[in-house]
Amino acid sequence: MDGSSHDPAVHALAVRAAKAIFAAFEDYNEGFRGITRRAQRRFEAREWQLGQRDAVERIELYDHRVERCLAGLVGTLGRHIAEEATWNAARTEYARLTAECPDRQFHHTFFNSLTRKVFATIGVNPAVEFVAEAGEPHEKAAPVVGISLQDGLEQGLASLLAGLPWAAQLHDAARAAGFISAEISSVLAVRGLAPQPVRLEVLEPVFYRATRAYVVGRIGGEGWTFPLVIAFAHPESGIVADTVMISDYELRPLFGFSRSYFHADLAVVEPVVRWLCSIMPGKPVDELYTVLGRAKQGKTERYRSLFRHLAASTDPFVHAEGVPGMVMVVFTLNSSELVFKVIRDRFAYPKTSSREEVMEKYRFVFRHDRVGRLVDAQEFRRLRFPRARFAPALLEELLESAANTCRLDGDDLIIDLCYLERRLKPLDVYLREAEPAAARRAIRDYGQAIRDLALSNVFPGDLLLKNFGVSRHGRVIFYDYDELCLVTECRFRDLPAARDHDEEMRAEPWFYVGPEDVFPAQFLEFLGLRGELRDEFLKYHAALLDPDYWRRLKAAHAAEEHLEVVPYQRRQISHILATP
């Protein structure tokens, strides 16, 4: 502790501040769990629109509570609000208050959020921040329930279903148990395993997201264990078991970086994250915290993971693969799975967006249902990197093209605003490199990505292939947000016919085009698809070229109809066989 914090007056202020921050976090946490608990009611009552509003409310809650706490601290600390000695002493007292809290790292992240605002910290300030978790994690076990299989798999599943909070609303519980049992048995048969598992355990809280509820667990026998997720839908006829997922291949996208956050009421989160890591080995811890709705903790874990990786690696930051962006400078470490995006000072023609408009698009994606088609981009401020880790060409571009954001400070490069995302293979690059069958699958999924986004009231704006990426699971995901808008903000027009040959041959339109005008008939020409890929797109997605398709979607969104994007593919045995 800093020597000046022995001043009794400073210590008294620090104690008051620490208690106020602790109370503020506890209030936030209870608010977070309160919103989370609504998810069960939304699922039972099919209140999908209200569920979407709950998701936004929960996302925005953290920043609201940080701001409220900070305003209170200004009154408590007065002129001492910006004194490191006071915050240093408050951190010591806060560490004492949180020492026995199972998720104390959440408390510490909340404390750091306050100090970073007060001091506009660049990099890390160890005098006033928690920079690492002290001591061993609490050995609290995840809330797992064992299901007896003594009377057979189907009977055990019937017992599991009977214990669900909405068991009375199941359309046909016996049929659901038989379906789940048959799905599991078919996978075991394909694997050449004994048809009778001996162990089944599930996490006690049900996981909710959008229109689905999920029971998450694992199932095992002699010498084998598989993850198990049972997805439930709620059509008007009653709740039904919709699909069964029993492989790493299926689970990872469900818990992935292009999905919105689960609502699962977890009294303690860290043990659940450890348990999820056990059924999805190698899954980044930061992504698990984030997908459980603890986005700030996910950022903290990603930041620490990044700088651990920097300390253990030597490769330089270089330009990311793909066509350079007109709005962002995008770079990566080839040894990392992350990309970094920095907004340019000026955007090349024909881009007309402002810096604030681009930032607002990223904030929109953070709050919106990403339906598995939008990358979760985390915003980081005032990052400090060794300048020696940047390739010369990249460093030069950052200092010239993003001088309002990037600057040198001695041997370091300071980046005032940066977005971090999981790295994807640009779709245009993927199509050039992939085998023909894989390229056809990708172009089909590209069209499906546009459809899925449209169902969630999102129009990408710029449909160029370079603005989409392909994940390790072959899923096409959109990641360039500067022209993104709502379907309901667009005016989808038929393409006027040329009145004569001269108009037809003009490079520029001969008719008025407003800022909200979109001409779907031009999509295919704009994309430049040729040969088999063009044929594949037309075979499956010709409707995307029809203005009436888009106008019907727009009308449905304007009427607040619920348009569902199924959050998984039905299980395919080929996927199971592809996983080790």
C-alpha positions in Angstrom: 0.0 0.0 0.0 1.2 3.5 -0.9 2.8 5.2 2.1 0.5 8.2 1.9 -2.6 6.0 2.4 -1.6 5.7 6.1 -3.1 9.2 6.5 -6.2 8.6 8.7 -8.4 11.0 6.7 -7.4 9.3 3.4 -8.0 5.9 5.0 -11.5 6.9 6.2 -12.4 8.1 2.7 -11.0 4.9 1.1 -13.1 2.8 3.4 -16.3 4.7 2.5 -15.5 4.5 -1.2 -14.7 0.8 -1.0 -18.0 0.1 0.7 -19.9 2.2 -1.7 -18.3 0.4 -4.7 -19.0 -3.0 -3.2 -22.7 -2.1 -2.6 -22.9 -0.7 -6.2 -21.6 -3.9 -7.7 -23.9 -6.0 -5.5 -26.8 -3.9 -6.7 -25.7 -4.3 -10.3 -25.3 -8.1 -9.9 -28.7 -8.5 -8.4 -30.2 -6.4 -11.2 -28.4 -8.5 -13.8 -29.8 -11.7 -12.2 -33.2 -10.2 -11.9 -33.4 -9.5 -15.7 -31.9 -12.9 -16.4 -34.6 -14.7 -14.3 -37.2 -13.1 -16.6 -36.1 -15.4 -19.4 -38.0 -18.4 -18.1 -41.2 -16.4 -18.0 -40.6 -15.1 -21.5 -40.0 -18.6 -22.8 -43.1 -20.0 -21.0 -45.4 -17.2 -22.3 -43.7 -16.9 -25.8 -43.0 -13.3 -25.1 -40.3 -13.0 -27.7 -40.3 -9.3 -28.3 -40.2 -8.6 -24.5 -37.3 -11.1 -24.3 -35.3 -9.1 -26.9 -35.9 -5.9 -24.9 -34.7 -7.7 -21.7 -31.5 -8.6 -23.5 -30.8 -5.0 -24.4 -31.6 -3.8 -20.9 -29.2 -6.3 -19.4 -26.4 -5.4 -21.8 -26.8 -1.7 -21.0 -27.1 -2.2 -17.2 -23.4 -2.4 -16.5 -22.4 1.0 -17.9 -25.5 2.6 -16.3 -24.5 1.3 -12.8 -20.8 2.3 -13.3 -21.9 5.9 -14.1 -24.3 6.0 -11.2 -21.6 4.7 -8.8 -19.0 7.2 -10.1 -21.5 10.1 -9.6 -21.9 9.0 -6.0 -18.1 8.7 -5.5 -17.7 12.3 -6.7 -19.9 13.3 -3.8 -18.1 11.0 -1.3 -14.5 11.8 -2.3 -14.8 15.4 -3.4 -11.4 16.8 -4.4 -9.8 13.4 -3.6 -11.6 11.7 -6.5 -8.5 11.9 -8.7 -5.8 11.1 -6.1 -4.0 7.8 -6.6 -3.3 7.5 -2.9 -7.0 7.5 -2.1 -7.8 4.9 -4.8 -4.8 2.8 -3.8 -6.1 2.6 -0.2 -9.7 2.0 -1.5 -8.4 -0.9 -3.6 -6.8 -2.5 -0.5 -10.0 -2.2 1.5 -12.0 -3.4 -1.5 -9.8 -6.5 -1.8 -10.6 -7.3 1.9 -14.3 -6.9 1.3 -14.3 -9.2 -1.7 -11.8 -11.8 -0.5 -14.4 -14.4 0.2 -16.7 -13.6 -2.8 -16.8 -16.6 -5.2 -16.8 -14.4 -8.3 -14.5 -11.7 -6.8 -12.9 -11.1 -10.2 -16.3 -9.6 -11.3 -16.0 -7.1 -8.3 -12.5 -6.3 -9.3 -13.4 -5.6 -12.9 -16.1 -3.2 -11.7 -13.5 -1.4 -9.6 -11.2 -1.2 -12.5 -14.0 0.2 -14.7 -14.3 3.1 -12.3 -10.6 3.9 -12.0 -10.1 3.8 -15.8 -12.8 6.4 -16.1 -11.4 8.6 -13.4 -7.7 8.4 -14.5 -8.3 7.8 -18.3 -5.7 5.1 -17.9 -3.4 4.2 -20.8 -2.5 0.5 -20.6 -2.6 -0.6 -17.0 -2.1 1.4 -13.8 -1.1 -1.1 -11.1 -1.3 1.6 -8.4 -5.1 1.8 -8.7 -6.2 -1.4 -10.6 -6.5 -5.1 -9.9 -4.0 -6.4 -12.5 -4.3 -10.1 -11.6 -6.4 -12.3 -9.4 -4.6 -13.0 -6.2 -4.8 -16.5 -4.7 -6.5 -19.7 -5.9 -10.0 -19.6 -7.3 -12.7 -20.7 -4.9 -13.3 -24.5 -5.2 -17.1 -24.1 -5.4 -18.5 -26.7 -7.7 -20.7 -26.0 -10.7 -24.5 -26.6 -10.0 -24.6 -30.0 -11.7 -27.4 -32.5 -11.2 -26.9 -36.2 -11.8 -29.6 -38.1 -13.6 -30.0 -41.8 -12.7 -29.9 -44.1 -15.7 -30.4 -47.3 -13.7 -33.8 -48.0 -15.4 -32.5 -47.1 -18.9 -31.7 -44.0 -20.9 -35.3 -43.2 -21.9 -36.5 -43.5 -18.3 -33.7 -41.3 -17.1 -34.5 -38.7 -19.7 -38.2 -38.8 -18.6 -37.0 -38.0 -15.1 -34.9 -35.1 -16.4 -37.8 -33.7 -18.3 -40.1 -34.0 -15.3 -37.8 -31.8 -13.3 -37.7 -28.9 -15.8 -39.4 -25.7 -14.6 -41.9 -25.8 -17.4 -42.4 -29.6 -17.5 -46.2 -29.1 -17.4 -46.1 -27.3 -20.7 -44.3 -30.0 -22.6 -46.5 -31.0 -25.6 -45.7 -34.7 -25.1 -43.2 -35.6 -22.5 -43.0 -39.3 -23.3 -42.5 -38.5 -27.0 -39.8 -36.0 -26.1 -37.9 -38.5 -24.0 -38.2 -41.1 -26.8 -36.9 -38.6 -29.3 -33.9 -37.5 -27.2 -33.1 -41.1 -26.4 -33.2 -42.2 -30.0 -31.0 -39.3 -31.1 -28.4 -40.1 -28.5 -28.5 -43.9 -29.3 -28.1 -43.2 -33.0 -24.9 -41.2 -32.3 -23.5 -43.9 -30.1 -24.3 -46.5 -32.7 -22.4 -44.5 -35.4 -19.5 -44.2 -33.0 -19.5 -47.9 -32.4 -20.2 -47.5 -28.6 -22.4 -49.4 -26.3 -26.0 -48.3 -26.7 -26.5 -47.8 -22.9 -24.8 -44.8 -21.3 -24.2 -45.0 -17.6 -23.7 -41.4 -16.6 -25.8 -38.3 -17.3 -25.4 -34.9 -15.6 -26.7 -31.5 -16.5 -26.2 -28.0 -15.3 -29.1 -27.1 -13.0 -30.0 -23.7 -14.6 -31.7 -23.8 -18.0 -30.0 -21.6 -20.6 -32.3 -19.3 -22.5 -31.7 -17.3 -25.7 -34.2 -15.7 -28.0 -36.9 -18.4 -28.7 -35.0 -21.4 -27.4 -34.3 -23.0 -24.0 -31.3 -25.3 -23.6 -30.4 -28.1 -21.1 -26.6 -28.3 -21.0 -24.8 -31.4 -19.8 -22.7 -34.4 -20.6 -23.3 -38.1 -21.0 -20.8 -40.9 -20.6 -20.1 -44.6 -20.6 -17.2 -46.9 -20.1 -14.2 -44.9 -21.4 -16.1 -42.1 -23.1 -17.8 -38.9 -22.4 -19.6 -36.5 -24.8 -21.1 -33.1 -24.3 -24.9 -33.0 -24.5 -27.2 -30.1 -25.2 -31.0 -30.5 -25.6 -32.7 -27.6 -27.3 -36.4 -26.9 -26.7 -38.7 -24.7 -28.8 -42.1 -23.4 -27.8 -44.6 -23.3 -30.7 -48.2 -22.5 -30.0 -49.0 -26.2 -29.5 -46.6 -26.5 -26.5 -42.9 -26.9 -25.6 -41.1 -29.6 -27.6 -37.6 -31.0 -27.7 -36.3 -29.6 -31.0 -32.8 -31.0 -31.4 -30.0 -32.8 -29.6 -26.4 -31.8 -29.8 -23.8 -34.3 -28.8 -20.5 -33.2 -30.3 -17.9 -30.4 -29.9 -18.6 -29.5 -33.5 -22.2 -28.6 -32.7 -21.6 -26.9 -29.3 -18.9 -24.5 -30.2 -21.0 -22.4 -32.6 -23.8 -22.4 -30.1 -21.5 -20.8 -27.5 -19.6 -18.8 -30.2 -18.6 -15.3 -30.8 -21.3 -14.6 -33.4 -24.2 -15.4 -30.9 -26.0 -13.2 -28.5 -25.7 -13.9 -24.8 -27.4 -16.6 -22.9 -29.7 -15.9 -20.0 -28.9 -18.5 -17.4 -29.4 -17.6 -13.7 -26.0 -18.6 -12.2 -25.4 -17.8 -8.5 -21.7 -18.3 -9.2 -20.2 -18.1 -12.7 -16.6 -19.1 -12.5 -17.3 -22.8 -11.7 -19.7 -23.0 -14.6 -17.1 -21.5 -16.9 -14.6 -24.2 -15.8 -17.2 -26.9 -16.3 -18.1 -25.6 -19.8 -14.3 -25.7 -20.6 -14.4 -29.4 -19.6 -16.9 -30.2 -22.3 -15.5 -27.8 -24.9 -11.7 -28.1 -24.4 -9.7 -25.2 -25.8 -12.7 -22.9 -25.9 -11.4 -19.4 -24.9 -12.4 -18.5 -21.4 -13.1 -14.9 -22.4 -15.7 -16.1 -24.9 -17.5 -18.2 -22.3 -17.7 -15.4 -19.9 -19.0 -13.1 -22.7 -21.6 -15.6 -24.0 -22.9 -16.0 -20.5 -23.7 -12.3 -20.5 -20.6 -11.2 -18.4 -19.3 -9.1 -21.3 -17.0 -6.8 -19.1 -15.4 -9.9 -17.6 -15.0 -11.3 -21.0 -13.1 -8.2 -22.1 -10.9 -8.4 -19.0 -10.1 -12.1 -19.7 -9.4 -11.3 -23.4 -7.1 -8.4 -22.5 -5.1 -10.5 -20.1 -4.9 -13.4 -22.5 -3.7 -11.1 -25.2 -0.9 -9.7 -23.2 0.1 -13.1 -21.9 0.3 -14.1 -25.6 2.4 -11.1 -26.4 4.8 -11.9 -23.7 5.2 -15.5 -24.9 5.4 -14.7 -28.6 7.8 -12.8 -30.9 5.9 -12.4 -34.2 5.0 -8.9 -35.3 1.6 -7.3 -35.8 0.9 -7.3 -39.5 -1.9 -6.3 -41.9 -4.7 -8.8 -41.8 -5.4 -11.0 -44.7 -7.8 -9.6 -47.3 -8.6 -6.4 -49.2 -7.6 -3.3 -47.1 -10.6 -1.5 -45.7 -11.6 2.1 -46.6 -12.9 2.7 -43.0 -10.7 0.6 -40.8 -7.0 -0.4 -40.6 -7.2 -4.1 -39.7 -4.2 -6.0 -38.3 -3.4 -9.2 -36.5 -0.7 -11.4 -35.0 -0.4 -14.5 -37.2 0.1 -16.5 -34.0 -3.2 -15.2 -32.5 -6.9 -15.8 -33.4 -7.7 -12.1 -33.0 -7.9 -9.1 -35.4 -7.6 -5.5 -34.4 -9.6 -2.7 -36.1 -8.7 1.0 -35.9 -10.9 3.7 -37.5 -9.1 5.8 -40.1 -9.1 9.6 -39.8 -10.6 10.0 -43.3 -12.6 7.5 -45.4 -12.0 7.1 -49.1 -14.8 7.7 -51.6 -17.5 6.5 -51.8 -17.7 6.1 -48.0 -19.6 9.0 -46.4 -20.0 7.9 -42.8 -18.5 9.8 -39.9 -16.4 8.4 -37.2 -19.2 8.7 -34.7 -21.6 6.9 -37.1 -19.2 4.0 -37.5 -18.8 3.8 -33.7 -22.6 3.8 -33.3 -22.9 0.8 -35.8 -20.6 -1.2 -33.6 -22.6 -0.2 -30.5 -25.7 -1.4 -32.4 -24.2 -4.8 -33.1 -23.2 -5.1 -29.4 -26.9 -4.7 -28.4 -28.6 -6.5 -31.3 -29.4 -10.2 -31.7 -26.5 -11.4 -33.8 -28.3 -14.6 -34.9 -24.9 -16.3 -35.5 -24.1 -14.0 -38.4 -22.4 -10.9 -36.8 -19.0 -11.0 -35.0 -19.0 -9.7 -31.4 -16.6 -6.8 -31.6 -15.2 -5.7 -28.2 -14.3 -2.0 -27.8 -11.0 -1.3 -26.1 -9.6 2.1 -25.2 -6.1 3.4 -24.6 -4.2 0.3 -25.3 -0.4 0.4 -25.0 1.8 -1.9 -27.2 5.6 -2.1 -27.8 6.2 -0.3 -31.1 8.9 -2.8 -31.9 6.1 -5.5 -32.3 4.6 -3.7 -35.3 5.8 -4.4 -38.9 7.2 -1.1 -40.3 4.5 -0.8 -43.1 1.7 -1.3 -40.5 3.2 1.2 -38.0 3.5 3.8 -40.8 -0.1 3.4 -41.9 -1.4 3.6 -38.4 0.5 6.8 -37.7 -0.5 8.3 -41.0 -4.0 7.1 -41.6 -5.2 6.9 -38.0 -3.2 9.7 -36.4 -6.2 10.9 -34.4 -6.3 7.4 -32.7 -2.6 6.2 -32.7 0.5 8.0 -31.4 3.9 7.1 -30.2 4.9 7.4 -26.5 8.6 6.6 -26.3 9.0 2.9 -27.2 5.3 2.3 -27.1 2.4 2.8 -29.5 -0.8 4.1 -27.9 -4.1 3.2 -29.6 -6.9 5.3 -28.1 -9.7 3.2 -29.6 -9.6 -0.3 -31.1 -12.1 -3.1 -31.8 -11.0 -6.7 -31.1 -12.7 -9.6 -33.0 -12.1 -13.2 -33.6 -10.2 -13.7 -36.9 -12.1 -15.1 -39.9 -10.9 -16.1 -43.3 -12.3 -13.4 -45.7 -14.9 -15.0 -47.9 -13.4 -13.7 -51.2 -10.0 -15.3 -50.2 -11.7 -18.5 -49.1 -13.6 -18.9 -52.4 -10.3 -18.5 -54.3 -8.5 -21.1 -52.2 -11.3 -23.6 -51.4 -12.1 -26.8 -53.3 -15.1 -26.5 -55.6 -17.5 -28.3 -53.2 -16.4 -26.2 -50.2 -16.7 -23.0 -52.3 -20.3 -24.0 -53.3 -21.2 -24.6 -49.6 -19.8 -21.3 -48.7 -21.7 -19.3 -51.3 -24.9 -21.1 -50.2 -24.2 -20.1 -46.6 -23.3 -16.6 -47.7 -26.9 -16.2 -49.1 -28.3 -17.8 -46.0 -26.3 -15.3 -43.9 -28.0 -12.4 -45.8 -31.4 -14.1 -45.2 -30.7 -14.6 -41.5 -29.6 -11.0 -41.0 -32.7 -9.8 -42.8 -34.9 -11.9 -40.5 -33.3 -10.0 -37.6 -34.0 -6.7 -39.3 -30.4 -6.1 -40.4 -29.3 -5.2 -43.9 -25.5 -5.4 -44.3 -25.4 -2.4 -46.7 -22.2 -3.5 -48.4 -22.7 -7.1 -49.6 -19.2 -7.5 -51.1 -17.7 -10.8 -50.4 -14.7 -9.2 -48.7 -16.9 -8.0 -45.9 -17.9 -11.5 -44.9 -15.7 -14.1 -43.3 -15.7 -17.9 -42.9 -15.3 -19.5 -39.5 -13.4 -22.7 -38.7 -16.8 -24.5 -38.9 -17.4 -23.2 -42.4 -20.0 -20.7 -41.3 -20.2 -17.3 -43.1 -20.3 -14.3 -40.8 -20.5 -10.6 -41.5 -17.9 -8.3 -39.9 -17.9 -4.9 -41.7 -20.4 -2.7 -40.0 -19.9 0.8 -41.4 -22.8 0.6 -43.9 -25.0 -1.7 -41.8 -28.6 -0.5 -41.3 -32.1 -1.8 -40.5 -34.2 -3.4 -43.1 -37.0 -1.0 -42.0 -34.7 2.0 -42.9 -34.3 0.9 -46.5 -36.4 1.6 -49.6 -36.3 -1.5 -51.8 -37.0 -0.5 -55.4 -37.5 -2.1 -58.7 -34.8 -1.3 -61.2 -36.2 1.1 -63.8 -36.0 0.0 -67.4 -33.8 2.0 -69.7 -35.7 4.1 -72.1 -33.1 3.8 -74.9 -29.7 2.4 -75.7 -27.8 5.4 -74.5 -29.3 5.2 -71.0 -28.7 1.4 -70.9 -25.0 1.9 -71.7 -24.4 4.7 -69.1 -21.9 3.9 -66.3 -23.9 6.0 -63.9 -27.7 5.5 -63.1 -30.0 7.6 -65.4 -32.6 7.7 -62.6 -32.7 9.3 -59.1 -31.1 7.2 -56.3 -31.9 8.3 -52.8 -29.7 7.5 -49.8 -32.1 4.8 -48.5 -32.7 3.3 -52.0 -31.7 -0.4 -52.5 -32.0 -2.2 -55.9 -31.9 -6.0 -55.2 -31.9 -6.8 -58.9 -28.3 -5.4 -59.0 -26.9 -7.5 -56.2 -25.6 -10.3 -58.4 -23.9 -8.0 -60.8 -22.4 -6.0 -58.0 -20.9 -9.1 -56.4 -19.2 -10.3 -59.6 -20.1 -14.0 -59.1 -19.3 -16.1 -62.1 -19.8 -19.7 -63.3 -20.6 -22.4 -60.8 -20.8 -19.9 -57.9 -23.2 -17.7 -59.7 -25.4 -20.7 -60.5 -25.2 -22.0 -56.9 -26.3 -18.6 -55.6 -29.2 -18.4 -58.0 -30.3 -22.0 -57.3 -30.7 -21.3 -53.6 -31.1 -17.6 -53.2 -32.7 -16.0 -56.2 -35.3 -14.5 -53.9 -32.7 -12.1 -52.6 -32.8 -10.4 -56.0 -36.5 -9.8 -55.8 -37.5 -6.4 -54.3 -40.9 -7.9 -53.3 -39.0 -10.4 -51.0 -37.4 -7.4 -49.2 -40.6 -5.4 -49.1 -42.5 -8.2 -47.5 -39.8 -8.6 -44.8 -39.8 -4.9 -44.2 -43.6 -4.9 -43.7 -43.3 -7.8 -41.3 -40.7 -6.0 -39.2 -42.8 -2.8 -39.3 -45.7 -4.8 -38.0 -43.5 -6.3 -35.2 -44.0 -9.8 -36.4 -41.7 -12.3 -34.9 -39.4 -13.7 -37.6 -37.3 -16.6 -36.3 -33.8 -17.6 -37.2 -33.3 -21.2 -36.0 -30.0 -21.0 -34.0 -28.6 -24.3 -35.1 -28.7 -26.9 -37.8 -30.4 -30.1 -37.3 -27.9 -32.8 -36.3 -26.1 -34.6 -39.1 -24.3 -37.8 -38.6 -21.5 -36.6 -40.9 -20.7 -33.8 -38.4 -20.5 -36.3 -35.6 -18.1 -38.5 -37.5 -15.9 -35.5 -38.3 -15.2 -34.8 -34.6 -12.6 -36.7 -32.7 
